[in-house]
Amino acid sequence: MFLPLFPLPSAAQDATLHRALLGLWCNSEDGGRSCWAWDEFHADGRFEACGRTEDDPRPFHGTGRVDISGARMCYTVTAASENFWLRPGQRYCTDIVAIDALTHRYRDLDTQAEFTLYRRAPGDKHCPG
């Protein structure tokens, strides 16, 4: 199911987009064949993120809340490892460009760079220890 991001009544669009985001997503540099990080969205509005970057051997993790308004998605971090890219209390927003059963494309508001996440089954999540 591809969700075009054209104007729907706001509450309906927000709920539809939230449902489409639910589950596990893979951050990948090779089209989803391998994952360096995981983003998981829960029905109650929580998110969890974990992984390891090439430039830091320490695993990272972060948790918090996600809010959706129109095509804008904002994370508010409530807990994070020292090397997570946001500190607890910080907020980060993106614009969702497209989402379907397999991919979630979003745009960073500061750089305008676009990124793609790849859907995975819940059991695929492997947070580094």
All heavy atoms as an XYZ file, in Angstrom:
1024
protein
N       0.843     -1.168      0.000
C       0.000      0.000      0.000
C       0.890      1.233      0.000
O       1.673      1.441      0.910
C      -0.890     -0.037      1.237
C      -1.544      1.277      1.538
S      -2.584      1.235      2.990
C      -1.376      1.513      4.263
N       0.813      2.036     -1.005
C       1.535      3.300     -1.092
C       0.625      4.382     -0.558
O      -0.535      4.470     -0.938
C       1.921      3.595     -2.540
C       2.552      4.940     -2.706
C       3.863      5.142     -2.310
C       1.845      5.984     -3.236
C       4.465      6.388     -2.444
C       2.438      7.231     -3.379
C       3.743      7.424     -2.987
N       1.134      5.193      0.359
C       0.337      6.279      0.909
C       0.786      7.590      0.295
O       1.846      8.107      0.639
C       0.495      6.361      2.425
C      -0.099      5.221      3.203
C       0.199      5.399      4.685
C      -1.588      5.153      2.988
N       0.000      8.130     -0.641
C       0.345      9.447     -1.160
C       0.090     10.466     -0.060
O      -0.828     10.319      0.727
C      -0.609      9.638     -2.336
C      -1.783      8.781     -2.000
C      -1.239      7.619     -1.202
N       0.925     11.463      0.009
C       0.801     12.437      1.077
C       0.115     13.699      0.575
O       0.623     14.794      0.670
C       2.176     12.728      1.668
C       2.845     11.492      2.252
C       4.224     11.833      2.788
C       2.004     10.880      3.340
N      -1.085     13.515      0.043
C      -1.881     14.652     -0.371
C      -2.850     14.974      0.749
O      -3.084     14.165      1.633
C      -2.627     14.374     -1.681
C      -3.467     13.136     -1.646
C      -4.741     13.149     -1.127
C      -2.961     11.939     -2.137
C      -5.501     12.000     -1.086
C      -3.719     10.786     -2.097
C      -4.995     10.823     -1.569
N      -3.429     16.155      0.727
C      -4.259     16.557      1.851
C      -5.474     15.646      2.065
O      -6.300     15.478      1.195
C      -4.711     17.969      1.482
C      -3.721     18.445      0.487
C      -3.250     17.216     -0.252
N      -5.523     15.041      3.207
C      -6.695     14.358      3.731
C      -7.101     15.182      4.940
O      -6.330     16.013      5.395
C      -6.331     12.944      4.213
C      -5.901     11.905      3.193
C      -5.434     10.643      3.918
C      -7.049     11.558      2.272
N      -8.277     14.952      5.486
C      -8.545     15.622      6.759
C      -7.412     15.280      7.724
O      -6.984     14.132      7.815
C      -9.875     15.013      7.194
C     -10.521     14.560      5.911
C      -9.380     14.156      5.014
N      -6.886     16.254      8.408
C      -5.659     16.102      9.182
C      -5.666     14.925     10.145
O      -4.727     14.150     10.172
C      -5.357     17.398      9.939
O      -4.138     17.275     10.619
N      -6.696     14.767     10.953
C      -6.728     13.669     11.923
C      -6.707     12.325     11.208
O      -6.039     11.387     11.648
C      -7.953     13.784     12.818
N      -7.410     12.218     10.088
C      -7.432     10.962      9.333
C      -6.055     10.671      8.739
O      -5.580      9.538      8.781
C      -8.486     11.025      8.223
N      -5.393     11.694      8.186
C      -4.058     11.502      7.620
C      -3.072     11.124      8.713
O      -2.260     10.219      8.537
C      -3.581     12.758      6.899
C      -2.197     12.568      6.285
C      -1.693     13.805      5.567
O      -2.379     14.807      5.463
N      -0.478     13.733      5.076
N      -3.135     11.795      9.847
C      -2.221     11.499     10.951
C      -2.371     10.047     11.402
O      -1.386      9.339     11.591
C      -2.475     12.424     12.139
C      -2.206     13.893     11.820
O      -1.708     14.195     10.717
O      -2.521     14.734     12.677
N      -3.601      9.587     11.572
C      -3.858      8.215     12.030
C      -3.414      7.199     10.983
O      -2.820      6.165     11.317
C      -5.334      8.034     12.358
N      -3.673      7.476      9.712
C      -3.274      6.569      8.637
C      -1.752      6.464      8.562
O      -1.198      5.373      8.449
C      -3.836      7.062      7.284
O      -5.255      7.078      7.370
C      -3.411      6.163      6.142
N      -1.092      7.592      8.659
C       0.365      7.597      8.602
C       0.960      6.897      9.824
O       1.907      6.123      9.693
C       0.862      9.031      8.497
C       2.298      9.240      8.081
C       2.661      8.449      6.837
C       2.550     10.723      7.836
N       0.384      7.130     10.991
C       0.870      6.457     12.200
C       0.751      4.937     12.052
O       1.692      4.207     12.366
C       0.105      6.940     13.432
C       0.560      6.295     14.688
N       1.737      6.628     15.316
C       0.016      5.312     15.423
C       1.891      5.871     16.382
N       0.857      5.066     16.474
N      -0.373      4.457     11.548
C      -0.546      3.007     11.338
C       0.464      2.471     10.334
O       0.990      1.374     10.487
C      -1.977      2.697     10.882
C      -2.979      2.694     12.008
C      -4.317      2.127     11.581
N      -4.901      2.808     10.428
C      -5.630      3.913     10.499
N      -5.887      4.484     11.659
N      -6.131      4.455      9.407
N       0.739      3.229      9.282
C       1.692      2.776      8.263
C       3.108      2.680      8.828
O       3.904      1.854      8.372
C       1.669      3.727      7.064
N       3.434      3.491      9.829
C       4.776      3.491     10.418
C       4.987      2.370     11.432
O       6.129      2.011     11.721
C       5.031      4.811     11.138
C       5.417      5.973     10.252
C       5.354      7.264     11.054
C       6.789      5.777      9.660
N       3.920      1.821     11.975
C       4.049      0.827     13.039
C       4.928     -0.328     12.603
O       4.845     -0.798     11.471
C       2.674      0.296     13.444
C       1.740      1.299     14.103
C       0.414      0.636     14.443
C       2.367      1.929     15.327
N       5.794     -0.752     13.506
C       6.641     -1.898     13.234
C       8.105     -1.528     13.200
O       8.521     -0.475     13.679
N       8.868     -2.426     12.612
C      10.325     -2.350     12.615
C      10.854     -1.901     11.265
O      10.430     -2.407     10.226
C      10.890     -3.733     12.971
C      12.395     -3.849     13.091
C      12.921     -2.995     14.247
C      12.774     -5.312     13.307
N      11.832     -0.982     11.303
C      12.453     -0.443     10.097
C      13.970     -0.558     10.207
O      14.537     -0.355     11.268
C      12.057      1.017      9.895
C      10.597      1.193      9.693
C       9.651      1.398     10.660
C       9.892      1.144      8.455
N       8.415      1.498     10.086
C       8.528      1.337      8.746
C      10.281      0.952      7.134
C       7.550      1.356      7.743
C       9.315      0.967      6.145
C       7.968      1.165      6.454
N      14.609     -0.847      9.086
C      16.055     -1.054      8.984
C      16.707      0.163      8.333
O      16.266      0.621      7.285
C      16.272     -2.299      8.118
S      17.892     -2.502      7.387
N      17.765      0.686      8.956
C      18.626      1.709      8.362
C      19.735      0.979      7.633
O      20.428      0.150      8.239
C      19.235      2.591      9.452
C      18.220      3.439     10.161
O      18.038      4.593      9.837
N      17.544      2.866     11.156
N      19.915      1.251      6.370
C      20.824      0.455      5.560
C      21.554      1.318      4.547
O      21.010      2.300      4.047
C      20.011     -0.619      4.831
O      20.813     -1.387      3.977
N      22.773      0.923      4.238
C      23.551      1.578      3.184
C      23.550      0.761      1.894
O      24.137      1.174      0.905
C      25.002      1.785      3.648
C      25.134      2.685      4.858
C      24.679      4.105      4.596
O      24.811      4.591      3.455
O      24.171      4.723      5.539
N      22.908     -0.434      1.925
C      22.950     -1.320      0.754
C      21.554     -1.780      0.323
O      21.362     -2.917     -0.067
C      23.865     -2.524      1.020
C      23.427     -3.366      2.206
O      22.319     -3.141      2.744
O      24.192     -4.256      2.599
N      20.600     -0.865      0.396
C      19.264     -1.172     -0.081
C      18.484     -2.135      0.799
O      17.534     -2.751      0.350
N      18.884     -2.264      2.054
C      18.161     -3.105      2.987
C      18.708     -4.510      3.148
O      18.156     -5.302      3.907
N      19.788     -4.832      2.457
C      20.367     -6.181      2.609
C      20.993     -6.357      3.982
O      20.947     -7.438      4.548
C      21.366     -6.461      1.490
C      20.682     -6.664      0.131
C      21.653     -7.025     -0.967
N      22.633     -5.985     -1.235
C      22.416     -4.890     -1.967
N      21.231     -4.695     -2.496
N      23.367     -4.008     -2.167
N      21.609     -5.315      4.520
C      22.150     -5.361      5.879
C      21.691     -4.090      6.600
O      21.411     -3.079      5.963
C      23.671     -5.458      5.858
O      24.226     -4.285      5.293
N      21.636     -4.156      7.927
C      21.124     -3.032      8.714
C      22.163     -2.583      9.728
O      22.698     -3.406     10.465
C      19.854     -3.437      9.447
S      18.558     -4.067      8.349
N      22.435     -1.299      9.778
C      23.366     -0.765     10.777
C      22.605     -0.188     11.973
O      23.191      0.063     13.022
C      24.318      0.258     10.182
C      23.677      1.483      9.603
C      23.268      1.656      8.315
C      23.397      2.698     10.286
N      22.721      2.910      8.162
C      22.790      3.567      9.356
C      23.586      3.147     11.595
C      22.379      4.856      9.692
C      23.170      4.421     11.935
C      22.585      5.268     10.982
N      21.286      0.019     11.811
C      20.457      0.524     12.905
C      19.015      0.100     12.676
O      18.622     -0.242     11.556
C      20.556      2.038     13.013
N      18.246      0.152     13.767
C      16.834     -0.251     13.750
C      15.985      0.848     14.372
O      16.353      1.406     15.406
C      16.652     -1.527     14.562
C      17.503     -2.649     14.093
C      18.756     -2.989     14.553
C      17.204     -3.571     13.058
N      19.236     -4.069     13.861
C      18.291     -4.454     12.938
C      16.109     -3.752     12.220
C      18.328     -5.487     12.016
C      16.140     -4.777     11.302
C      17.236     -5.633     11.203
N      14.846      1.156     13.743
C      13.847      2.070     14.301
C      12.563      1.272     14.432
O      12.117      0.648     13.456
C      13.594      3.261     13.374
C      14.798      4.176     13.238
O      15.702      4.107     14.089
O      14.831      4.955     12.275
N      11.969      1.294     15.624
C      10.719      0.566     15.841
C       9.679      1.524     16.391
O       9.932      2.252     17.355
C      10.936     -0.593     16.803
C       9.734     -1.492     16.916
C      10.023     -2.789     17.640
O      11.102     -2.920     18.264
O       9.168     -3.676     17.579
N       8.501      1.529     15.755
C       7.403      2.400     16.140
C       6.280      1.550     16.722
O       5.893      0.538     16.141
C       6.889      3.186     14.927
C       7.939      4.081     14.335
C       8.729      3.654     13.277
C       8.154      5.351     14.842
C       9.699      4.470     12.739
C       9.131      6.182     14.322
C       9.904      5.734     13.254
N       5.759      1.979     17.870
C       4.726      1.241     18.589
C       3.386      1.962     18.509
O       3.339      3.186     18.344
C       5.138      1.069     20.054
C       6.417      0.314     20.219
N       6.485     -1.049     20.239
C       7.698      0.757     20.350
C       7.736     -1.436     20.397
N       8.500     -0.357     20.450
N       2.303      1.210     18.676
C       0.946      1.752     18.563
C       0.664      2.839     19.597
O      -0.161      3.725     19.355
C      -0.081      0.629     18.683
N       1.336      2.797     20.740
C       1.094      3.791     21.790
C       1.899      5.082     21.595
O       1.919      5.940     22.464
C       1.359      3.194     23.164
C       2.810      2.790     23.380
O       3.653      2.999     22.470
O       3.116      2.261     24.459
N       2.585      5.231     20.451
C       3.323      6.453     20.159
C       4.781      6.429     20.562
O       5.498      7.409     20.359
N       5.250      5.308     21.107
C       6.664      5.205     21.475
C       7.504      4.806     20.269
O       7.015      4.169     19.351
C       6.868      4.124     22.553
C       6.351      4.455     23.903
C       6.567      3.321     24.909
N       5.985      2.068     24.429
C       6.687      0.964     24.116
N       7.997      0.928     24.234
N       6.081     -0.127     23.687
N       8.778      5.178     20.312
C       9.739      4.661     19.345
C      10.955      4.153     20.108
O      11.250      4.597     21.228
C      10.156      5.713     18.305
C      11.181      6.690     18.804
C      12.542      6.413     18.723
C      10.793      7.896     19.358
C      13.493      7.313     19.190
C      11.734      8.794     19.835
C      13.082      8.500     19.747
N      11.651      3.220     19.501
C      12.916      2.703     20.012
C      13.882      2.674     18.841
O      13.495      2.309     17.733
C      12.750      1.279     20.541
C      11.786      1.145     21.690
C      11.569     -0.313     22.069
O      12.530     -1.115     22.007
O      10.434     -0.646     22.404
N      15.115      3.049     19.096
C      16.147      3.010     18.062
C      17.406      2.401     18.669
O      17.713      2.623     19.841
C      16.442      4.416     17.548
N      18.120      1.627     17.854
C      19.376      1.044     18.308
C      20.241      0.745     17.091
O      19.747      0.678     15.969
C      19.139     -0.234     19.113
S      18.439     -1.590     18.149
N      21.528      0.580     17.326
C      22.428      0.241     16.230
C      23.866      0.545     16.583
O      24.225      0.728     17.744
N      24.666      0.612     15.525
C      26.088      0.921     15.672
C      26.537      1.567     14.356
O      26.260      1.057     13.281
C      26.892     -0.348     15.928
C      28.350     -0.090     16.190
C      29.190     -1.362     16.339
N      28.487     -2.498     16.865
C      28.702     -3.052     18.065
N      29.595     -2.544     18.862
N      28.040     -4.108     18.450
N      27.247      2.685     14.455
C      27.750      3.362     13.256
C      29.164      2.898     12.962
O      29.855      2.368     13.834
C      27.740      4.896     13.439
O      28.605      5.236     14.519
C      26.331      5.411     13.697
N      29.609      3.122     11.737
C      30.970      2.736     11.337
C      32.036      3.495     12.107
O      33.116      2.975     12.359
C      31.171      2.985      9.841
C      30.564      1.933      8.972
C      30.943      2.151      7.509
O      31.940      2.860      7.229
O      30.240      1.603      6.660
N      31.747      4.745     12.478
C      32.767      5.577     13.112
C      32.789      5.496     14.638
O      33.573      6.180     15.281
C      32.629      7.032     12.660
C      31.278      7.626     12.994
O      30.341      6.868     13.296
O      31.157      8.860     12.936
N      31.926      4.653     15.236
C      31.904      4.494     16.690
C      31.620      3.032     17.014
O      30.539      2.530     16.706
C      30.835      5.390     17.303
C      30.884      5.436     18.821
O      31.492      4.535     19.455
O      30.302      6.371     19.389
N      32.570      2.329     17.617
C      32.369      0.908     17.887
C      31.335      0.626     18.972
O      30.835     -0.490     19.087
C      33.757      0.428     18.331
C      34.414      1.652     18.881
C      33.876      2.808     18.067
N      30.953      1.654     19.744
C      29.966      1.457     20.811
C      28.553      1.406     20.237
O      28.195      2.220     19.395
C      30.041      2.594     21.827
C      31.390      2.743     22.504
C      31.448      4.024     23.316
N      31.223      5.175     22.427
C      30.786      6.359     22.829
N      30.527      6.576     24.103
N      30.620      7.344     21.965
N      27.743      0.470     20.700
C      26.346      0.455     20.260
C      25.606      1.675     20.826
O      26.000      2.219     21.857
C      25.795     -0.842     20.838
C      26.724     -1.225     21.923
C      28.053     -0.605     21.628
N      24.560      2.107     20.126
C      23.750      3.214     20.624
C      22.305      2.759     20.773
O      21.878      1.779     20.163
C      23.840      4.443     19.708
C      23.241      4.240     18.345
C      21.872      4.329     18.131
C      24.055      3.962     17.251
C      21.321      4.155     16.875
C      23.522      3.775     15.992
C      22.147      3.867     15.805
N      21.563      3.488     21.590
C      20.126      3.252     21.704
C      19.452      4.547     22.161
O      20.067      5.394     22.795
C      19.815      2.108     22.679
C      20.173      2.430     24.090
N      21.435      2.220     24.604
C      19.458      2.991     25.092
C      21.471      2.623     25.853
N      20.293      3.090     26.184
N      18.193      4.666     21.782
C      17.385      5.804     22.195
C      15.921      5.407     22.191
O      15.512      4.526     21.441
N      15.155      6.041     23.061
C      13.708      5.808     23.124
C      13.009      7.140     23.294
O      13.632      8.139     23.684
C      13.325      4.882     24.295
O      13.743      5.497     25.517
C      13.956      3.513     24.167
N      11.739      7.142     23.009
C      10.969      8.368     23.191
C       9.594      8.263     22.589
O       9.043      7.170     22.438
N       9.071      9.416     22.235
C       7.734      9.529     21.659
C       7.844     10.054     20.239
O       8.769     10.791     19.917
C       6.885     10.519     22.464
C       6.822     10.269     23.926
C       5.751      9.368     24.431
N       4.483      9.510     23.789
C       3.630      8.495     23.638
N       3.941      7.296     24.075
N       2.471      8.657     23.048
N       6.887      9.669     19.424
C       6.818     10.199     18.069
C       5.417     10.787     17.873
O       4.426     10.212     18.308
C       7.145      9.123     16.996
C       6.155      8.000     17.012
C       7.276      9.728     15.630
N       5.369     11.970     17.269
C       4.114     12.657     16.978
C       4.060     12.928     15.486
O       5.082     13.257     14.866
C       4.035     13.987     17.734
C       4.077     13.796     19.232
O       3.197     13.099     19.757
O       5.010     14.337     19.858
N       2.862     12.813     14.928
C       2.678     13.023     13.496
C       1.617     14.094     13.295
O       0.554     14.053     13.919
C       2.253     11.718     12.799
C       3.370     10.686     12.949
C       1.917     11.968     11.337
C       2.975      9.302     12.536
N       1.934     15.039     12.418
C       0.988     16.072     12.040
C       1.161     16.322     10.549
O       2.208     16.819     10.125
C       1.236     17.352     12.833
O       0.308     18.342     12.449
N       0.160     15.938      9.772
C       0.297     16.005      8.317
C       1.372     15.023      7.895
O       1.361     13.868      8.306
N       2.346     15.474      7.130
C       3.458     14.621      6.707
C       4.687     14.815      7.601
O       5.718     14.220      7.363
C       3.836     14.927      5.260
N       4.550     15.634      8.644
C       5.672     15.896      9.543
C       5.653     14.917     10.710
O       4.644     14.730     11.372
C       5.618     17.318     10.064
C       6.739     17.598     11.025
C       7.453     18.893     10.821
N       7.791     19.205      9.465
C       7.915     20.448      9.010
N       7.708     21.462      9.811
N       8.242     20.670      7.753
N       6.807     14.290     10.958
C       6.964     13.362     12.072
C       8.047     13.921     12.981
O       9.137     14.261     12.519
C       7.365     11.982     11.568
C       7.607     10.988     12.673
S       7.904      9.317     12.067
C       9.447      9.533     11.222
N       7.743     14.022     14.271
C       8.702     14.554     15.238
C       8.948     13.539     16.346
O       8.009     12.987     16.915
C       8.182     15.851     15.850
S       8.027     17.198     14.647
N      10.228     13.315     16.604
C      10.665     12.448     17.695
C      11.020     13.337     18.887
O      11.703     14.346     18.709
C      11.966     11.723     17.333
C      11.961     10.872     16.109
C      12.226     11.418     14.857
C      11.744      9.507     16.207
C      12.270     10.621     13.723
C      11.792      8.696     15.087
C      12.047      9.265     13.854
O      12.092      8.474     12.752
N      10.625     12.934     20.076
C      11.105     13.559     21.310
C      11.767     12.456     22.118
O      11.121     11.475     22.494
C       9.954     14.199     22.104
O       9.300     15.161     21.271
C      10.490     14.899     23.353
N      13.054     12.602     22.350
C      13.841     11.574     23.028
C      13.615     11.660     24.541
O      13.677     12.742     25.124
C      15.338     11.735     22.687
C      16.192     10.747     23.464
C      15.548     11.572     21.193
N      13.359     10.494     25.159
C      13.197     10.446     26.613
C      14.380      9.764     27.290
O      14.657     10.027     28.455
C      11.897      9.729     27.007
O      11.881      8.418     26.443
C      10.677     10.511     26.521
N      15.078      8.886     26.601
C      16.263      8.209     27.146
C      17.188      7.877     25.983
O      16.724      7.562     24.887
C      15.868      6.934     27.884
N      18.501      7.954     26.244
C      19.459      7.694     25.164
C      20.825      7.355     25.730
O      21.204      7.833     26.805
C      19.586      8.919     24.258
N      21.548      6.545     24.974
C      22.945      6.276     25.313
C      23.752      7.550     25.062
O      23.303      8.463     24.354
C      23.486      5.112     24.475
O      23.413      5.415     23.091
N      24.953      7.590     25.612
C      25.817      8.763     25.474
C      26.106      9.099     24.014
O      26.261     10.262     23.648
C      27.125      8.490     26.218
C      28.118      9.616     26.154
C      29.404      9.246     26.871
O      29.337      8.932     28.062
O      30.454      9.268     26.208
N      26.169      8.084     23.161
C      26.525      8.319     21.763
C      25.324      8.354     20.818
O      25.488      8.347     19.605
C      27.525      7.263     21.289
C      26.978      5.849     21.386
O      26.081      5.567     22.177
N      27.510      4.954     20.587
N      24.107      8.431     21.362
C      22.918      8.600     20.508
C      22.949     10.019     19.951
O      23.441     10.945     20.592
C      21.646      8.356     21.326
C      20.409      8.188     20.491
C      20.279      7.123     19.624
C      19.372      9.094     20.588
C      19.136      6.956     18.861
C      18.220      8.936     19.821
C      18.099      7.864     18.961
N      22.439     10.227     18.751
C      22.579     11.518     18.075
C      21.688     12.618     18.645
O      21.840     13.786     18.292
C      22.375     11.356     16.581
C      21.102     10.686     16.185
C      20.840      9.343     16.217
C      19.926     11.306     15.722
N      19.555      9.111     15.804
C      18.973     10.300     15.490
C      19.572     12.635     15.478
C      17.695     10.560     15.027
C      18.301     12.885     15.000
C      17.381     11.859     14.781
N      20.768     12.275     19.559
C      19.968     13.273     20.267
C      20.055     13.004     21.763
O      20.154     11.852     22.183
C      18.498     13.208     19.838
C      18.171     13.596     18.408
C      16.717     13.255     18.092
C      18.420     15.087     18.186
N      19.987     14.040     22.552
C      19.996     13.922     24.009
C      18.555     13.848     24.523
O      17.639     14.359     23.866
C      20.687     15.141     24.649
C      22.085     15.441     24.180
C      23.146     14.364     24.337
N      22.990     13.467     25.450
C      23.103     12.112     25.350
N      23.373     11.544     24.204
N      22.947     11.360     26.395
N      18.333     13.251     25.679
C      16.989     13.255     26.265
C      16.445     14.682     26.353
O      17.159     15.616     26.723
C      17.201     12.640     27.650
C      18.359     11.700     27.437
C      19.276     12.459     26.491
N      15.194     14.826     25.944
C      14.549     16.131     25.912
C      14.618     16.804     24.551
O      13.828     17.707     24.270
N      15.540     16.392     23.694
C      15.637     17.006     22.360
C      14.562     16.466     21.433
O      14.082     15.338     21.589
C      17.013     16.764     21.746
C      18.095     17.612     22.355
C      19.393     17.470     21.591
O      19.894     16.365     21.397
N      19.947     18.600     21.171
N      14.234     17.300     20.450
C      13.198     16.963     19.471
C      13.810     17.065     18.082
O      14.593     17.981     17.810
C      12.049     17.953     19.646
C      10.852     17.712     18.805
C       9.768     18.693     19.283
N       8.664     18.761     18.374
C       7.567     18.034     18.484
N       7.441     17.187     19.488
N       6.574     18.157     17.618
N      13.437     16.127     17.209
C      13.938     16.102     15.835
C      12.754     15.801     14.926
O      11.999     14.858     15.175
C      14.998     15.010     15.692
C      15.444     14.763     14.270
C      16.226     15.694     13.597
C      15.089     13.599     13.605
C      16.643     15.463     12.294
C      15.507     13.362     12.303
C      16.280     14.302     11.653
O      16.682     14.062     10.366
N      12.575     16.622     13.888
C      11.434     16.448     12.988
C      11.901     16.180     11.561
O      12.942     16.691     11.123
C      10.550     17.687     13.000
S       9.832     18.063     14.613
N      11.118     15.381     10.854
C      11.351     15.089      9.440
C      10.029     15.207      8.705
O       8.963     15.182      9.313
C      11.896     13.661      9.235
O      10.891     12.721      9.621
C      13.159     13.416     10.032
N      10.098     15.323      7.404
C       8.913     15.228      6.559
C       8.915     13.866      5.894
O       9.924     13.474      5.285
C       8.896     16.327      5.490
C       8.452     17.665      6.048
O       7.788     17.689      7.105
O       8.770     18.693      5.430
N       7.826     13.153      6.019
C       7.700     11.857      5.362
C       7.356     12.121      3.902
O       6.386     12.801      3.591
C       6.642     10.991      6.048
C       7.090     10.704      7.482
C       6.418      9.698      5.268
C       6.076      9.968      8.317
N       8.189     11.593      3.017
C       8.015     11.797      1.581
C       7.089     10.731      1.006
O       6.208     11.025      0.201
C       9.390     11.771      0.877
C       9.236     11.873     -0.626
C      10.282     12.883      1.414
N       7.289      9.484      1.404
C       6.473      8.371      0.916
C       6.631      7.193      1.871
O       7.675      7.051      2.512
C       6.893      7.956     -0.489
N       5.598      6.371      1.927
C       5.673      5.164      2.738
C       4.795      4.107      2.092
O       3.720      4.421      1.562
C       5.256      5.444      4.200
C       5.574      4.251      5.094
C       3.815      5.870      4.301
C       5.510      4.577      6.568
N       5.298      2.885      2.059
C       4.512      1.766      1.551
C       4.828      0.546      2.403
O       5.435      0.674      3.465
C       4.737      1.533      0.053
C       6.174      1.207     -0.310
O       6.908      0.647      0.528
O       6.564      1.490     -1.460
N       4.461     -0.614      1.960
C       4.644     -1.830      2.747
C       6.120     -2.168      2.959
O       6.461     -2.850      3.927
C       3.933     -2.999      2.077
N       7.006     -1.681      2.098
C       8.419     -2.063      2.168
C       9.379     -0.935      2.516
O      10.458     -1.191      3.041
C       8.857     -2.684      0.840
C       8.092     -3.937      0.413
C       8.534     -4.378     -0.966
C       8.247     -5.037      1.434
N       9.031      0.297      2.196
C       9.964      1.402      2.408
C       9.284      2.614      3.042
O       8.082      2.824      2.903
C      10.627      1.853      1.093
O       9.619      2.277      0.189
C      11.481      0.751      0.491
N      10.108      3.390      3.718
C       9.694      4.640      4.365
C      10.758      5.667      3.988
O      11.908      5.546      4.398
C       9.626      4.403      5.882
C       9.615      5.644      6.712
N      10.004      5.633      8.025
C       9.296      6.920      6.454
C       9.903      6.834      8.533
N       9.478      7.640      7.601
N      10.369      6.626      3.163
C      11.294      7.681      2.739
C      10.971      8.961      3.490
O       9.796      9.347      3.570
C      11.151      7.935      1.244
C      12.327      7.462      0.464
C      12.243      7.838     -0.958
N      11.119      8.730     -1.227
C      10.756      9.118     -2.418
N      11.391      8.746     -3.458
N       9.720      9.917     -2.574
N      12.001      9.602      4.022
C      11.785     10.852      4.748
C      12.862     11.869      4.391
O      13.924     11.526      3.882
C      11.726     10.617      6.267
C      13.019     10.163      6.880
C      13.922     11.087      7.411
C      13.351      8.816      6.955
C      15.112     10.677      7.975
C      14.539      8.393      7.519
C      15.410      9.338      8.031
O      16.594      8.922      8.592
N      12.556     13.146      4.664
C      13.459     14.249      4.348
C      13.859     14.955      5.645
O      13.003     15.350      6.440
C      12.775     15.254      3.431
C      13.643     16.450      3.052
C      12.941     17.440      2.125
N      12.447     16.759      0.933
C      11.148     16.608      0.633
N      10.217     17.069      1.431
N      10.789     16.003     -0.471
N      15.161     15.146      5.832
C      15.683     15.912      6.960
C      15.344     17.387      6.718
O      15.592     17.912      5.634
C      17.201     15.717      7.039
C      17.806     16.466      8.191
O      18.045     17.688      8.046
O      18.054     15.838      9.237
N      14.771     18.039      7.703
C      14.340     19.429      7.531
C      15.510     20.401      7.409
O      15.398     21.409      6.719
C      13.447     19.861      8.696
C      12.143     19.089      8.849
C      11.347     19.644     10.020
C      11.327     19.124      7.578
N      16.626     20.111      8.080
C      17.767     21.024      8.040
C      18.556     20.914      6.740
O      18.913     21.915      6.135
C      18.709     20.764      9.215
C      18.055     21.095     10.544
O      17.214     22.025     10.580
O      18.367     20.420     11.533
N      18.844     19.688      6.315
C      19.709     19.490      5.146
C      18.940     19.238      3.853
O      19.514     19.301      2.777
C      20.641     18.288      5.365
O      19.845     17.099      5.430
C      21.464     18.455      6.637
N      17.662     18.901      3.974
C      16.822     18.510      2.836
C      17.255     17.185      2.210
O      16.753     16.794      1.160
C      16.764     19.610      1.763
C      16.130     20.903      2.262
C      14.708     20.700      2.749
O      13.858     20.239      2.029
N      14.455     21.032      4.000
N      18.195     16.480      2.838
C      18.614     15.158      2.354
C      17.483     14.164      2.587
O      16.748     14.261      3.576
C      19.874     14.701      3.080
N      17.331     13.224      1.651
C      16.304     12.188      1.786
C      16.953     10.861      2.133
O      18.042     10.548      1.651
C      15.489     12.064      0.500
C      14.559     13.231      0.300
C      13.559     13.030     -0.819
O      13.397     11.890     -1.318
O      12.931     14.034     -1.212
N      16.269     10.108      2.984
C      16.740      8.814      3.454
C      15.628      7.789      3.299
O      14.452      8.142      3.321
C      17.154      8.895      4.926
C      18.226      9.912      5.171
C      17.893     11.203      5.553
C      19.560      9.592      5.002
C      18.875     12.154      5.778
C      20.553     10.529      5.218
C      20.207     11.815      5.604
N      16.010      6.525      3.162
C      15.043      5.436      3.026
C      15.300      4.401      4.106
O      16.440      3.993      4.323
C      15.154      4.765      1.643
O      14.915      5.758      0.633
C      14.152      3.636      1.490
N      14.225      3.992      4.774
C      14.246      2.887      5.720
C      13.525      1.715      5.083
O      12.655      1.904      4.234
C      13.553      3.270      7.031
C      14.102      4.488      7.765
C      13.280      4.747      9.024
C      15.554      4.300      8.104
N      13.870      0.499      5.517
C      13.315     -0.724      4.929
C      12.590     -1.520      6.007
O      13.135     -1.776      7.071
C      14.449     -1.555      4.305
C      15.181     -0.765      3.262
C      16.258      0.038      3.593
C      14.747     -0.775      1.941
C      16.907      0.800      2.648
C      15.391     -0.008      0.983
C      16.464      0.782      1.342
O      17.105      1.547      0.395
N      11.345     -1.915      5.722
C      10.537     -2.646      6.701
C      11.115     -4.036      6.937
O      11.581     -4.691      6.007
C       9.095     -2.785      6.236
C       8.245     -3.437      7.331
C       6.782     -3.468      7.032
N       6.143     -2.191      6.839
C       5.724     -1.388      7.824
N       5.940     -1.704      9.082
N       5.105     -0.264      7.544
N      11.064     -4.453      8.194
C      11.507     -5.778      8.603
C      10.491     -6.398      9.548
O       9.728     -5.689     10.208
C      12.860     -5.707      9.324
C      14.009     -5.336      8.441
C      14.271     -6.469      7.433
N      15.426     -6.204      6.632
C      15.383     -5.671      5.417
N      14.246     -5.326      4.879
N      16.497     -5.472      4.740
N      10.539     -7.704      9.644
C       9.682     -8.448     10.575
C      10.184     -8.185     11.997
O      11.391     -8.007     12.201
C       9.719     -9.940     10.262
N       9.296     -8.192     13.002
C       9.705     -7.905     14.380
C      10.874     -8.751     14.881
O      11.733     -8.261     15.596
C       8.447     -8.179     15.194
C       7.325     -8.003     14.224
C       7.867     -8.429     12.886
N      10.950     -9.985     14.506
C      12.019    -10.868     14.976
C      13.377    -10.587     14.353
O      14.389    -11.145     14.798
N      13.432     -9.708     13.356
C      14.697     -9.387     12.695
C      15.570     -8.403     13.475
O      16.740     -8.240     13.168
C      14.437     -8.788     11.312
C      13.887     -9.782     10.310
O      13.888    -10.988     10.620
O      13.453     -9.345      9.231
N      15.000     -7.739     14.460
C      15.726     -6.710     15.204
C      16.885     -7.316     15.976
O      16.711     -8.236     16.756
C      14.767     -6.012     16.168
C      15.356     -4.834     16.896
C      14.264     -4.185     17.735
C      14.753     -3.013     18.529
N      13.660     -2.428     19.323
N      18.083     -6.793     15.713
C      19.297     -7.259     16.389
C      20.079     -6.040     16.875
O      20.959     -5.545     16.173
C      20.165     -8.097     15.444
C      19.488     -9.346     14.975
N      19.230    -10.400     15.795
C      18.990     -9.663     13.765
C      18.599    -11.349     15.101
N      18.447    -10.922     13.874
N      19.736     -5.573     18.062
C      20.466     -4.447     18.635
C      21.832     -4.938     19.091
O      21.920     -5.966     19.778
C      19.706     -3.879     19.830
S      18.159     -3.086     19.361
N      22.895     -4.233     18.717
C      24.218     -4.651     19.179
C      24.308     -4.571     20.704
O      23.711     -3.688     21.321
C      25.168     -3.662     18.516
C      24.348     -2.701     17.755
C      22.917     -3.044     17.908
N      25.053     -5.475     21.285
C      25.157     -5.553     22.745
C      26.140     -4.695     23.360
O      26.682     -3.754     23.269
